Amino acid sequence: MGVRPLSAKAVFLDRDGVINRAVVHDGRPFPPLSLEDLVILPGVPEALRLLKERGFLLIVVTNQPDVGRGSQKQETVEKIHTYLLKQLPLDDIFVCWHGQDGECNCRKPKPGLLLQAANKYGIDFENSFMIGDRWKDIEAGQVVGCTTIFIEKNYDELLRTEPNIIENNLWQSVKYIVKT
C-alpha cells in the first residue's frame, strides 16, 4: 500500500458565520444553541452547489469549544451537523471539541482538522481554499498552504493574519474561486 497522491481540491469552510448565522454577543460570534436556532445563511446552498459542480470537495472545519467547556452538549452539535449534511452538498465535517487553546493540535488556528481531512481525502492544499470569518480560520489555512478567504463580519476582534482575499459573504467568495 502506497501513500495516497494529493490530487483532490477542496474548499474548507468554517461553520458559524460562514455557513450558518453566528449568534453575536458583545461583538463576538457564538454557535447556535440548538438545531431550532440554526439558520443557514442566504446564498449558501447555491454557492456550495456551484463549488461541487466545479469538482471541489466541501469540508467543514469547526471549533466547538463549548462542548469541551461543558456549556454545550456534543449530541446537540452532532444533530446540527447531521442536518447540515442532509441539507447541503457537504462532503464531511471535522470538529475540534476541545475547550481551551493549547490542549490539542486540532483547534484552529492549528491546522489539525485540515490535516485530518487531507489524510482522509488526499487533498492538495496548494489547489484548495480556506474560507472563514475569524483570524483563526485564516491562520490554519495559511499554515497548510491554502488560499485564504476572509468573510468580514465586523466582529470585535483583530484580524491577526492577512488573508489572500477579503469578501462579504460565501457567495462572493465562491465567485472569486470559480474565476481562478
C-alpha positions as a Markdown table, in Angstrom:
| # | Residue | x | y | z |
|---|---|---|---|---|
| 1 | Met | 0.0 | 0.0 | 0.0 |
| 2 | Gly | 1.4 | 3.4 | -1.0 |
| 3 | Val | 0.6 | 6.9 | 0.1 |
| 4 | Arg | -2.5 | 8.4 | -1.5 |
| 5 | Pro | -1.5 | 11.0 | -4.0 |
| 6 | Leu | -2.6 | 14.5 | -3.1 |
| 7 | Ser | -4.8 | 15.4 | -6.0 |
| 8 | Ala | -8.2 | 16.4 | -4.7 |
| 9 | Lys | -9.0 | 20.0 | -4.5 |
| 10 | Ala | -11.2 | 21.2 | -1.6 |
| 11 | Val | -12.8 | 24.2 | -0.1 |
| 12 | Phe | -12.5 | 24.2 | 3.7 |
| 13 | Leu | -15.3 | 26.1 | 5.4 |
| 14 | Asp | -15.7 | 27.4 | 8.9 |
| 15 | Arg | -19.2 | 26.7 | 10.1 |
| 16 | Asp | -20.6 | 29.5 | 12.3 |
| 17 | Gly | -20.6 | 32.8 | 10.4 |
| 18 | Val | -19.8 | 31.2 | 7.0 |
| 19 | Ile | -22.5 | 28.5 | 6.5 |
| 20 | Asn | -24.9 | 29.4 | 9.3 |
| 21 | Arg | -25.6 | 32.6 | 11.2 |
| 22 | Ala | -23.4 | 33.1 | 14.2 |
| 23 | Val | -25.1 | 34.4 | 17.3 |
| 24 | Val | -23.2 | 37.6 | 18.1 |
| 25 | His | -22.9 | 38.9 | 21.7 |
| 26 | Asp | -20.8 | 41.9 | 22.6 |
| 27 | Gly | -19.1 | 41.8 | 19.2 |
| 28 | Arg | -18.1 | 38.1 | 19.5 |
| 29 | Pro | -19.6 | 35.2 | 17.5 |
| 30 | Phe | -21.1 | 32.2 | 19.1 |
| 31 | Pro | -22.7 | 29.0 | 17.7 |
| 32 | Pro | -26.4 | 28.4 | 17.7 |
| 33 | Leu | -27.5 | 26.7 | 20.9 |
| 34 | Ser | -29.8 | 24.2 | 19.2 |
| 35 | Leu | -31.0 | 22.9 | 15.8 |
| 36 | Glu | -34.0 | 25.2 | 16.2 |
| 37 | Asp | -31.7 | 28.2 | 16.4 |
| 38 | Leu | -29.7 | 27.2 | 13.3 |
| 39 | Val | -30.2 | 29.5 | 10.3 |
| 40 | Ile | -28.4 | 28.7 | 7.1 |
| 41 | Leu | -27.2 | 32.0 | 5.6 |
| 42 | Pro | -28.7 | 33.3 | 2.3 |
| 43 | Gly | -27.0 | 32.0 | -0.8 |
| 44 | Val | -25.1 | 29.2 | 0.9 |
| 45 | Pro | -26.9 | 26.3 | -0.7 |
| 46 | Glu | -26.4 | 27.8 | -4.2 |
| 47 | Ala | -22.8 | 28.7 | -3.6 |
| 48 | Leu | -21.9 | 25.2 | -2.3 |
| 49 | Arg | -23.7 | 23.5 | -5.3 |
| 50 | Leu | -21.6 | 25.7 | -7.7 |
| 51 | Leu | -18.4 | 24.6 | -5.9 |
| 52 | Lys | -19.5 | 20.9 | -6.2 |
| 53 | Glu | -20.2 | 21.3 | -9.9 |
| 54 | Arg | -16.6 | 22.6 | -10.2 |
| 55 | Gly | -15.2 | 19.5 | -8.6 |
| 56 | Phe | -14.4 | 20.7 | -5.1 |
| 57 | Leu | -14.7 | 18.6 | -2.0 |
| 58 | Leu | -16.6 | 20.7 | 0.6 |
| 59 | Ile | -15.2 | 20.2 | 4.1 |
| 60 | Val | -16.4 | 22.0 | 7.2 |
| 61 | Val | -13.7 | 22.5 | 9.8 |
| 62 | Thr | -15.1 | 23.9 | 13.0 |
| 63 | Asn | -14.0 | 24.6 | 16.6 |
| 64 | Gln | -16.8 | 23.8 | 19.0 |
| 65 | Pro | -15.1 | 24.6 | 22.4 |
| 66 | Asp | -18.4 | 24.9 | 24.3 |
| 67 | Val | -18.6 | 21.1 | 24.3 |
| 68 | Gly | -15.2 | 20.8 | 25.9 |
| 69 | Arg | -16.1 | 23.6 | 28.4 |
| 70 | Gly | -19.3 | 21.8 | 29.3 |
| 71 | Ser | -21.7 | 24.5 | 28.2 |
| 72 | Gln | -23.0 | 22.7 | 25.1 |
| 73 | Lys | -23.8 | 19.0 | 24.5 |
| 74 | Gln | -22.0 | 17.1 | 21.9 |
| 75 | Glu | -25.3 | 15.5 | 20.9 |
| 76 | Thr | -26.7 | 18.9 | 20.0 |
| 77 | Val | -23.8 | 19.8 | 17.8 |
| 78 | Glu | -24.0 | 16.4 | 16.1 |
| 79 | Lys | -27.7 | 17.0 | 15.4 |
| 80 | Ile | -26.8 | 20.3 | 13.8 |
| 81 | His | -24.1 | 18.6 | 11.7 |
| 82 | Thr | -26.5 | 15.8 | 10.6 |
| 83 | Tyr | -29.0 | 18.4 | 9.5 |
| 84 | Leu | -26.3 | 20.4 | 7.6 |
| 85 | Leu | -25.1 | 17.2 | 5.8 |
| 86 | Lys | -28.6 | 16.5 | 4.7 |
| 87 | Gln | -29.4 | 20.0 | 3.6 |
| 88 | Leu | -26.2 | 21.0 | 1.9 |
| 89 | Pro | -23.8 | 19.3 | -0.5 |
| 90 | Leu | -21.1 | 18.9 | 2.1 |
| 91 | Asp | -18.6 | 16.0 | 2.0 |
| 92 | Asp | -17.6 | 16.0 | 5.6 |
| 93 | Ile | -17.4 | 17.9 | 8.9 |
| 94 | Phe | -14.3 | 17.8 | 11.1 |
| 95 | Val | -14.7 | 19.1 | 14.6 |
| 96 | Cys | -12.4 | 20.1 | 17.4 |
| 97 | Trp | -14.3 | 19.5 | 20.7 |
| 98 | His | -11.6 | 20.8 | 23.0 |
| 99 | Gly | -12.3 | 23.7 | 25.2 |
| 100 | Gln | -9.0 | 25.5 | 25.6 |
| 101 | Asp | -6.3 | 26.8 | 23.4 |
| 102 | Gly | -3.1 | 24.7 | 23.6 |
| 103 | Glu | -4.8 | 21.4 | 24.6 |
| 104 | Cys | -4.7 | 19.8 | 21.2 |
| 105 | Asn | -3.4 | 20.1 | 17.6 |
| 106 | Cys | -6.8 | 20.3 | 16.0 |
| 107 | Arg | -8.2 | 23.6 | 17.4 |
| 108 | Lys | -7.8 | 26.3 | 14.8 |
| 109 | Pro | -5.5 | 28.2 | 14.4 |
| 110 | Lys | -3.6 | 25.0 | 14.5 |
| 111 | Pro | -4.0 | 23.0 | 11.2 |
| 112 | Gly | -5.0 | 19.6 | 12.7 |
| 113 | Leu | -8.5 | 19.5 | 11.3 |
| 114 | Leu | -7.3 | 20.4 | 7.8 |
| 115 | Leu | -4.5 | 17.8 | 8.0 |
| 116 | Gln | -7.0 | 15.1 | 9.1 |
| 117 | Ala | -9.2 | 15.9 | 6.1 |
| 118 | Ala | -6.2 | 15.9 | 3.7 |
| 119 | Asn | -5.2 | 12.5 | 5.0 |
| 120 | Lys | -8.7 | 11.1 | 4.6 |
| 121 | Tyr | -9.3 | 12.6 | 1.1 |
| 122 | Gly | -5.9 | 13.1 | -0.5 |
| 123 | Ile | -6.3 | 16.9 | -0.6 |
| 124 | Asp | -3.8 | 19.1 | -2.4 |
| 125 | Phe | -3.6 | 22.2 | -0.2 |
| 126 | Glu | -2.0 | 24.3 | -3.0 |
| 127 | Asn | -5.1 | 23.9 | -5.1 |
| 128 | Ser | -7.5 | 24.4 | -2.2 |
| 129 | Phe | -9.2 | 27.2 | -0.3 |
| 130 | Met | -10.0 | 28.0 | 3.4 |
| 131 | Ile | -13.0 | 30.3 | 4.0 |
| 132 | Gly | -13.5 | 31.7 | 7.4 |
| 133 | Asp | -14.8 | 34.7 | 9.4 |
| 134 | Arg | -12.1 | 34.8 | 12.1 |
| 135 | Trp | -8.3 | 35.1 | 12.1 |
| 136 | Lys | -8.0 | 31.5 | 13.4 |
| 137 | Asp | -9.5 | 30.2 | 10.2 |
| 138 | Ile | -7.2 | 32.2 | 8.1 |
| 139 | Glu | -4.1 | 31.2 | 10.0 |
| 140 | Ala | -5.0 | 27.5 | 9.9 |
| 141 | Gly | -5.4 | 27.7 | 6.1 |
| 142 | Gln | -2.2 | 29.6 | 5.6 |
| 143 | Val | -0.2 | 27.1 | 7.7 |
| 144 | Val | -1.0 | 24.3 | 5.2 |
| 145 | Gly | -0.7 | 26.5 | 2.1 |
| 146 | Cys | -4.4 | 27.1 | 1.1 |
| 147 | Thr | -5.5 | 30.3 | -0.5 |
| 148 | Thr | -7.4 | 32.0 | 2.3 |
| 149 | Ile | -10.6 | 34.0 | 2.0 |
| 150 | Phe | -11.8 | 36.1 | 5.0 |
| 151 | Ile | -15.5 | 36.9 | 5.3 |
| 152 | Glu | -15.7 | 40.2 | 7.0 |
| 153 | Lys | -18.3 | 40.2 | 9.8 |
| 154 | Asn | -17.0 | 43.2 | 11.8 |
| 155 | Tyr | -16.6 | 41.2 | 15.0 |
| 156 | Asp | -14.8 | 42.9 | 17.9 |
| 157 | Glu | -11.5 | 41.1 | 17.3 |
| 158 | Leu | -8.4 | 41.8 | 15.3 |
| 159 | Leu | -7.6 | 40.0 | 12.1 |
| 160 | Arg | -4.1 | 38.8 | 13.2 |
| 161 | Thr | -3.2 | 37.2 | 9.9 |
| 162 | Glu | -3.6 | 38.8 | 6.5 |
| 163 | Pro | -5.8 | 36.7 | 4.2 |
| 164 | Asn | -5.3 | 36.4 | 0.4 |
| 165 | Ile | -8.8 | 37.8 | -0.2 |
| 166 | Ile | -11.5 | 39.6 | 1.8 |
| 167 | Glu | -15.2 | 39.2 | 0.8 |
| 168 | Asn | -18.6 | 40.0 | 2.3 |
| 169 | Asn | -20.2 | 36.5 | 2.2 |
| 170 | Leu | -19.8 | 33.0 | 1.0 |
| 171 | Trp | -21.4 | 33.7 | -2.4 |
| 172 | Gln | -18.8 | 36.4 | -3.2 |
| 173 | Ser | -16.1 | 34.1 | -2.0 |
| 174 | Val | -17.3 | 31.4 | -4.4 |
| 175 | Lys | -17.4 | 33.8 | -7.3 |
| 176 | Tyr | -13.8 | 34.5 | -6.7 |
| 177 | Ile | -12.9 | 30.8 | -6.5 |
| 178 | Val | -14.6 | 29.9 | -9.8 |
| 179 | Lys | -12.8 | 32.7 | -11.6 |
| 180 | Thr | -9.4 | 31.4 | -10.6 |
